[in-house]
Amino acid sequence: MKSRNVLAAAVAMVLLCGAPLAAQAQQAPIKVVLKNVPALPNATGDAVGTVDGDPQPKAAIPLIGTQAQLDSHGNIVVDCLTTNGDCPNIGAGGGAITGTPTLSFTVPSAAVALGDTSTRLQWTTTNADACYGVQIEKKSAAGAWESYTGTGSSAWSKEWPANGSASTGFALGNLERSATAGVDTEYRFTLRCYSKTVGDVGGTDVVAVQQVPVSGIVKLASSTGTPTPGGSDYCSEYYPAGHPARSAPGFSVPTTILQPVIKQFQEVFASGSGLGPAITLLDVINSGQDGRGAFAGPHGGPGKYMSIPIDIPASTPAGTGFSLLIIEPQNYQGMDHSLLFEANISPCQGDFRAPAVNNASSDYYDRNQCRTTGTSLYATTGNLIGPATYCFLKPGARMYINVTNHSLDAYRATGAPPVWGCDAGVTNCGKKVDVRRRTGG
């Protein structure tokens, strides 16, 4: 297979050929800058432009003399021998190759939550058939980008599909996070993409390259409860360090007990009977849109729980919220009926304290209107007299709907493993849930 390693071919021509090719018409030289970038894995250079196993065919570039120089950036600068005003294998005017790849990133709109192992960096390209992760940079406390080679970074340095999707992109959750509450960790990704074959000059493939280092910037929430753009960190506000709830069994279930699966509201609920387009919490609260979803069903199998972050708009009127009508699945989304089930609304992700028997607790979120093993939940922003028969939603705060098809009774009592709530061999079970706007209270 021909190689596209322009740098190696050009240097070979300088060292081996020396003088200009006599058969070509001499014109004013065109300056060509060959980027000083790392070679692809397992790629080697030679004088004729073929390397077995190298995914990039080389394109030989005729050069003038032996006057290769290094500029201040470490790039090799040479003079190209022109033919009819063009630099062969580079394009008209010394670099205008048609079919140059384009590349854009799609990054999460909010900081990636702790325990989220599904959210991925995504990208879209045109005119590209191979892309390679070049580097990851981490923003320092002083605001400077620094090369990052820590936990999870090695997975980026490989060949990636030309278009990275929600299932094929780079998983973000394994990168390191700040241990300081409220401090997000920012990472910047560089991806280099190579074009498909865009032409043939003298029997040699011509290719183009684009490298984008600035658009792939993502944030990872801290490991100790982080404010997000959609809402304040209500968990740390309502349950500050030292609060007795923090030592209650099940308050924060370790990932060694149940693995969290973070799902956005619109990934769980669709409009109407669940067959329409996806809906957001704003569609429910502001527009009165009804919807249906699965708890946890396909989102949380054995050994897992599902957590849905919900950002309560600061402008939500008093006494406005939503209800979750929890019923048997009736084969909705192919689910079987779950015999063991726990769901709650809480300021904290993974809060699986025991379901309360009444509403006598001074802790709003340790009352039975916020925790259920199968009955419905009703949550609103309340009124001046405070929560009574509803779970309290704080305007401007981030809260969570936590769901698992396990019983954690044994875990909370003795530390024993959670008990899976489905029949033997069944991994997709749960409840069908209707979501509706509620007012009053």
N, C-alpha and C positions, 0 to 999 in steps of 0.2 A: 504494500500500500504506500502511495506517495505520502511524504510528510509535509505538513504546513508550518514547520518550524522555520519561519522566515529568518530569524536571527542567526541560526546555525548555518543556513545556506549562504547568507550574505557574507558572513565572516569567512566561510570556506572560499568563496569567490575572491575575496580580498587577498587571502593568503596564498591561494593556489594559482590564480590567474594573473594577478598583478596588473599588467597593462590593459588598456581598453581593447575590446574586440574589434579587429580591423574591418570586418565586414559591415559594421554598423556606422551610420552617419553620426559624426561628432557634432553635438549641439551644446548650448549652454547647460551646465549641470543643474539638476534638480536636487535639492537637499532632501535626504530621506532620514528620518529618525527611527531607529530600530529600538523598541522599548526593551530596557534591561529588566526582564521579568523572569521568574523561575521557569525552568523547563517543565513540561508535563511529566507525570510519573512514568518511568521506564522509557522515556524518549531519549534517543541518542542521535547525534548528528553525523552526516557524511557528505562527501563532495558531489554525489550524483543525485541526491534528493529522494532516496527511497529508504524507508526504515520499516522492517516488518513489525507489525503490531502497534505502530505509532498511529493514533487516530487523526493526526494532522498531516496531510501531504505538504511537503516543502515546496516553495516557489522560489526558484533561483532568480536573483536580481543582478543584472550586469552592473558592475561598479567601475569607476574611474580610478585607476592608480591604486596606491596602497595607503591612502591618506585617511584611514579610519581614525576617529578621535572619540574621546569620552567627554560628554558635557557634564555640567555640575550635578545633574541628577543621576549620573551613572548610565545614561543612554549612549549607545554607539551611534555616531553620526558619520555618514559616508556620502559621497557624491555618486548619483546614479547616472549611468550612461543612457542618454535618452535616444529614443527612436521616434521620429516624427513628432517631437514635442512631448512624448509620453515616457514615463519610466516603466519599462516592461514589468509585468506582474505586480504592479502597484496601482496603476490606473492613470487616467488623464489628469494632468496637472500635478502629478506626484503623490496621489493618495486618495483620489475620489473613486473608490471602488463602489460599484452598484451592488446592492444586496448586503450592505453592512448590517450586522445584527443590531436590533434594538432590544433594550432590556429595561423592565420596570419591576419594582418590588411591591408586594402587598403585605403590609405588616399589621399586626393586631392593633386595633384602635385604642385599647386600654392595656395597662400593665398585665402581663401574664401571671395569673394567680399561683401561689404556692400549691404544689401537688398537681398542677395542670400538665399532663404528659401528652396531651393530644394536639394542642395548638402548634401550628407549624408556620415557619417563614415561607411565604409563597412568592413566586415571580412569574412573569410572562415575557416571552421573547418572540421575535420574528426573525426569519432568515438565520436561524441558529439550529445546529443539530448536536452540539456538545457544549456543556457548561461545566466549569470547575470552580469549586470553592477555593478562594485564594487565601483569605485571612479573616480573622475576627478581631475586632478592636473593642476594648472596654473603656468607658469614660471614667477617668479618675475623679477623686474628690475635688480636684482643682479644675475640673472641666476639660481636661486634655484627653485626646484619644490615644490609647496605648495598646500595643500588640498584646493579644490575650492568647495564652496557650494552656489555660487551666482546664478544669473539669468540663467534659463534653465538647471541647473545641476540636478534637481530632476528627470527629465525625463529619465536620464541614469540609475537610481537605480531601475531597474525592470528586469523581465525575458525578454530575447530577443531571436529571432530565432537563431538556431544553425549557420545559414549563413545569414549575413546581406547584403542586396542588395541595389541598388540605390533607391528602393522604400520602403524597410523595415528597413534600417539602421537608425542610430541616426542622426537626423537633426541638423546641426552644427550652422546654422545662428542665433539661439536665444541666444547663449552665449554672454557674455559681450565682448566689443571691446575697444581697446585703443582710447581715444579722441585726441591723439597726432598724427598729420600727419606723415606718414612714419613709424609708429611703429606697427608691427604686434603683435598679441596676440597669444601665443602658449599654447596649452592644451595637456595633456597626459591622455589617457584613460586606465583603467584597466578593463579587462573582464575576468570572471571566467567561465569555461565551464566544464560540467560533462559528463562523457562518457555514452554511451549506456551500458546496462548490458553486461559484458564481460565474465562472468562465474558464476558457482554456486558451492560454497564450503559448504558442510554440510547443504544444504538447504538455504544458505544465499547469496544474490546477492553481487557480488564484483564489485566495480566501481573505476574509476580513475578520477583525477581532473587535469586541467591545468589552470593556471592563468598567463596572459600576461600583464605586466604593462608598457612595454617600447616601443612597436612598434606603438601604436596608437597615434602618435603625429601629430597634425594638427595646421595650422596657420589661423587666421582670420585677414583680412585686417583691418586697422584702419577705424574709422568712418569719417575721413576727407581727404580721398584721399591718397592711400598708394602705394609706389613703389612695383612692383611685379617682380618675377624672370624673367618674359618674357619681361618686358619693363618698362621704367621709368614712373613716374607719370606725364604725359604730361599735365593733366588737371591743376594741381597746378602750373606747369611751365608756361604754356601759359596764364592761367588766375589766376595770384597770388592774394592773399588777397587784396581787395580794387579795383580790376579791375572792370570797369563799367559793363562788361557783367554779373558779378555775381548778379547784382540787376535787370537784364532784366527779364521781365515776362517769365516764363517757362524755365529759365536756369537750374534749378534743381527742378524737379517736386517732391513734397512731397509724401511720401507713402500713406498719407491720401487722395491724389487725384488719383494717379495711383500706383498700386502695381508693383514693378519690378519683372520680371522673367529673371534670368540670364541664358543664354544658351551659351555653347561653340560652336565655328564655326562648329565643326564636328557633333554636335547634330542637326544642322539645315540643313547642306548641304550634299548631297550624289552625287556621281559621275555620269557623263552622264546626262541622263534625270531624275535623282533623284531616280533611281531604283537600282543603284549600291552601293558599299560600301561607308561609310562615308569618307569625305575628309577634310583636314585641310587647313588653309590659306597658309601654306608652300607648300602644294600640288599645289595650284593655282599659287602662285608667282614663286616658284622655278621650278616646273615641267610642268606648263601650263595645269594642269588638269581642265577641265570644270565640272561644277556641277549645281545642282538645289536644291532650298529649298523653305520654306514657310515663308512669312512675314505677320503678325506674326502667323496667322492661329492657329494651335493647341497649340502654345507656349504662346499665350497671348490673353485671352478672355476679356469679359467686365470688366472694371475697372483695366486693367493691361496693361503693356507695356513690350516688350522684349528688352533686351540689350545683345549684343554679344561683349565680349571683344576681341580685335584683337591686337596681339603683332607683330609689324612691325620689321622684322629681321634687325639688325644693318647693315648687309652686303647687303641689298637690293640695287641693282644698281639704279642710277639716272634714273628717267623716267619709273619706273617699279611699277606696282600695279595691280588693279583689277577693273572690271566694274560689276555693278549690274543692270541687265536688268529686270525691274519691269513690269509685264504684268498681265492680268486677270488670275484667277486660273484655269479656264477650268476644274474644279472639281479635280485639283491636291490636293492630301492628303484630299480629301473630303471637301475642302473649298468652301464656297460661296463667291461671289464677294463682296469686301468691298467698300462701297460708300464713306466712310470717312477714310483717311489714311495719316499718317505722318511718314517719315523716314529720318534719317540723319546720317552722319559720323562726329564724334566729339571727341575731347580729353576727354570729360567728359561723364560719365554715366548719363542718364536721362536728357540730354540737349534737351529740346523741345521748344526752342525759335521759334518765327514765321518764316515760310519759307521766305527767302529773295527774293526780286524781281529782283535783278541784282547782279553783281560782283563788285560793287563800294566800298563796305565796306573795311576798312583797316584790319578788322578782317577776317582772312582766313576762319573761320568756321561760319561766318555770311553771307556767299555768297550762291547764289542759286545752285552752283555745289555741295554743301555739304548738301543741304536740299531739300526735295521733298514731294509733295503730290500725286505722282503717276508716274512721269517721272523717267528715269534711272539715276544712279549715276556713276561717273567715278573718280577714285582716284589713284594717283601715287605719287612717291617720288619726282617728279618734276625735275627741272634742275637749273642751276645757275641763271636764270632770275626769278625764283619763280613761284607760281601758276598762271595760266592764265585761262584755261578752264577745270580744274580738281580740285578735292578736295585734299589737300596736306596731304600726309602720311609722318610722320617723322620717319626715320629709328631709331630703338632702343627704340621706345616709345610704350606705351600701349594706344590704342584708342578704340572707341566703335561705333558699329552700333546700333542705337536706333530706334525702330519701335513700332508703336501703330496703331490699327484700330479704332481710335477715332479722332475727331477734337478737338483741344484745343483752338480754336479761342475764344470761350466764356470765358474759364478759364483765358487766358492771358489778355483779355479785362476787365473782371469784377470779376474774381474769381469763376465764375459759374462752375458747374461740367462739365467734358469732355463729349462730345456727342458720343455715341456708333455708329459705322459706318455700322452696319449690320441690316438686316431686323429683325422685332420683333421675338423673340424666337430663333434666330440663334446665337450660341456662337462660331462656328468655321468658321471664314471668314478671308479674307486677299488677298494677292497677290502671284502669282507664280513668283519666282525670279531665273534667271540664273546668275551664277557667272563665270567670265572668266578672264584670265590674260590680262592685257593691258600694252603696252609699248609706249614710246614717251611722248611728252609734256614737 
